[in-house]
Amino acid sequence: MSVNPYIQFLKLSQAITQNELSSELDMTTIKLLEMIVVTYSKGASLTVSEAMALSSMGSPATMHRKIDILRKQGWIDLVHVGEDRRTKYLAPTPRANKYFDSLSKLMAKVWAKSHA
């Protein structure tokens, strides 16, 4: 019986996630990190205010705490664009990029193996 490639990826990626994230970040914080990275990959950036307004993920106070956790642990940076220093944008750090690159390589490996 062959295993669905996506299920295989999920099984293998759990090891990476547990090693890299689970001791530091809860699921809400991981989902926020994913949202920040996906938005950034589209050539845009979430602002702190926009992230705090994600009511489906938690209250504004909760989201602010999650942003602080991600920043303090080196997963995101707060950046300013132009001369307006009031608006802070959320950007992934090299640490976050490395983590998502490792997941991408794993996905490619699982895909190649399932189509060999």
Kinemage of the C-alpha trace (Angstrom):
@kinemage 1
@onewidth
@group {chain A} dominant
@subgroup {mainchain}
@vectorlist {calphas} color= white
{ca met a 1} P 0.000 0.000 0.000
{ca ser a 2} L 1.476 3.340 -1.015
{ca val a 3} L 1.297 6.286 1.337
{ca asn a 4} L -0.155 9.540 0.099
{ca pro a 5} L 2.825 11.873 -0.563
{ca tyr a 6} L 1.286 14.673 1.484
{ca ile a 7} L 0.695 12.362 4.460
{ca gln a 8} L 4.284 11.161 4.148
{ca phe a 9} L 5.465 14.777 4.112
{ca leu a 10} L 3.415 15.557 7.224
{ca lys a 11} L 4.882 12.581 9.060
{ca leu a 12} L 8.448 13.524 8.171
{ca ser a 13} L 7.947 17.244 8.726
{ca gln a 14} L 6.759 16.635 12.279
{ca ala a 15} L 10.318 15.704 13.206
{ca ile a 16} L 11.652 18.977 11.800
{ca thr a 17} L 8.897 20.958 13.480
{ca gln a 18} L 9.457 19.257 16.831
{ca asn a 19} L 13.207 19.841 16.659
{ca glu a 20} L 12.981 23.442 15.492
{ca leu a 21} L 9.780 24.835 16.946
{ca ser a 22} L 7.785 22.845 19.442
{ca ser a 23} L 9.943 23.544 22.457
{ca glu a 24} L 9.759 27.269 21.723
{ca leu a 25} L 6.466 27.962 19.994
{ca asp a 26} L 2.863 26.892 20.453
{ca met a 27} L 0.571 26.171 17.508
{ca thr a 28} L -0.923 29.670 17.405
{ca thr a 29} L 2.543 31.197 17.250
{ca ile a 30} L 3.582 28.752 14.509
{ca lys a 31} L 0.467 29.637 12.489
{ca leu a 32} L 1.248 33.341 12.907
{ca leu a 33} L 4.817 32.721 11.702
{ca glu a 34} L 3.465 30.844 8.678
{ca met a 35} L 1.086 33.714 7.896
{ca ile a 36} L 3.920 36.254 8.152
{ca val a 37} L 6.153 34.189 5.842
{ca val a 38} L 3.414 33.538 3.271
{ca thr a 39} L 2.468 37.218 3.164
{ca tyr a 40} L 6.122 38.204 2.863
{ca ser a 41} L 6.658 35.685 0.035
{ca lys a 42} L 3.929 37.479 -1.941
{ca gly a 43} L 5.958 40.685 -1.797
{ca ala a 44} L 3.888 42.211 1.009
{ca ser a 45} L 4.277 42.434 4.755
{ca leu a 46} L 1.860 42.313 7.644
{ca thr a 47} L 1.993 45.242 9.984
{ca val a 48} L 1.927 44.716 13.726
{ca ser a 49} L -1.580 46.232 13.744
{ca glu a 50} L -2.795 43.852 11.024
{ca ala a 51} L -1.401 40.845 12.875
{ca met a 52} L -3.016 41.992 16.110
{ca ala a 53} L -6.355 42.220 14.269
{ca leu a 54} L -6.313 38.510 13.330
{ca ser a 55} L -9.225 37.783 15.645
{ca ser a 56} L -9.597 34.204 14.413
{ca met a 57} L -6.204 33.434 15.978
{ca gly a 58} L -6.631 35.258 19.276
{ca ser a 59} L -7.243 38.549 20.994
{ca pro a 60} L -5.088 41.559 20.121
{ca ala a 61} L -3.193 41.118 23.403
{ca thr a 62} L -2.529 37.452 22.601
{ca met a 63} L -1.335 38.290 19.093
{ca his a 64} L 0.965 40.994 20.470
{ca arg a 65} L 2.497 38.441 22.859
{ca lys a 66} L 2.978 35.988 19.968
{ca ile a 67} L 4.709 38.690 17.899
{ca asp a 68} L 7.013 39.425 20.850
{ca ile a 69} L 7.840 35.722 21.232
{ca leu a 70} L 8.668 35.391 17.523
{ca arg a 71} L 10.819 38.529 17.623
{ca lys a 72} L 12.676 37.657 20.828
{ca gln a 73} L 13.427 34.140 19.616
{ca gly a 74} L 14.771 35.375 16.291
{ca trp a 75} L 12.004 34.222 13.950
{ca ile a 76} L 10.871 37.679 12.773
{ca asp a 77} L 12.127 41.245 12.654
{ca leu a 78} L 10.174 44.456 12.951
{ca val a 79} L 11.100 46.714 10.050
{ca his a 80} L 10.175 50.222 8.945
{ca val a 81} L 9.557 51.186 5.334
{ca gly a 82} L 10.462 54.649 4.215
{ca glu a 83} L 10.520 57.496 6.670
{ca asp a 84} L 7.324 56.592 8.537
{ca arg a 85} L 8.696 55.096 11.743
{ca arg a 86} L 5.222 54.623 13.233
{ca thr a 87} L 4.287 51.609 11.117
{ca lys a 88} L 6.183 48.418 11.895
{ca tyr a 89} L 6.175 45.571 9.390
{ca leu a 90} L 6.803 41.923 10.232
{ca ala a 91} L 9.531 40.200 8.219
{ca pro a 92} L 10.984 36.688 8.504
{ca thr a 93} L 14.594 36.378 9.624
{ca pro a 94} L 17.254 34.073 8.163
{ca arg a 95} L 16.350 31.599 10.915
{ca ala a 96} L 12.747 31.453 9.667
{ca asn a 97} L 13.885 31.208 6.056
{ca lys a 98} L 16.188 28.305 6.933
{ca tyr a 99} L 13.350 26.464 8.680
{ca phe a 100} L 10.976 26.870 5.719
{ca asp a 101} L 13.766 25.957 3.272
{ca ser a 102} L 14.257 22.672 5.144
{ca leu a 103} L 10.526 21.944 4.855
{ca ser a 104} L 10.635 22.802 1.156
{ca lys a 105} L 13.533 20.419 0.541
{ca leu a 106} L 11.712 17.692 2.434
{ca met a 107} L 8.591 18.244 0.347
{ca ala a 108} L 10.593 18.025 -2.871
{ca lys a 109} L 12.246 14.805 -1.677
{ca val a 110} L 8.919 13.188 -0.778
{ca trp a 111} L 7.423 14.292 -4.097
{ca ala a 112} L 10.353 12.935 -6.112
{ca lys a 113} L 10.253 9.616 -4.244
{ca ser a 114} L 6.501 9.247 -4.833
{ca his a 115} L 6.923 9.854 -8.557
{ca ala a 116} L 9.983 7.688 -9.124
